[in-house]
C-alpha cells in the first residue's frame, strides 16, 4: 500500500532535537519511528507501554527531586548498589 497519509504534530523543538539525535544513533528516521510506534499500537490494540497517573508518594518524590531535594549522589553503579544495600 502506498504511504500517502500525513501526520502533523506540534512538539517542543528541544524534545524533537534530542529524540532525533537518539533515533539517528539507532539508524532510524523520525518517520520510521512513528511508523514503528503506530504498528505497535495496531498489534497490541493499545499504547505499547504502561501509562499511569503517579501515586502521592511518586508525585512527592518528583517534586522533591525536581527541586534538588533528597537526592543521593553516586560515583558509579557499585557505589549506588552499596548505598542501596544491594
VENTAPE-V161872 format. One record per pair of residues at least 6 apart in sequence whose ideal C-beta (glycine too) atoms are under 6 Angstrom apart, sorted by the first residue. I is the first residue (numbers start at 1). J is the second residue. Records with the same first field share a line. If there is no record, write none. Layout:
BEGIN
I->J + J
END
This chain:
BEGIN
23->33
40->48
64->70
74->80
END
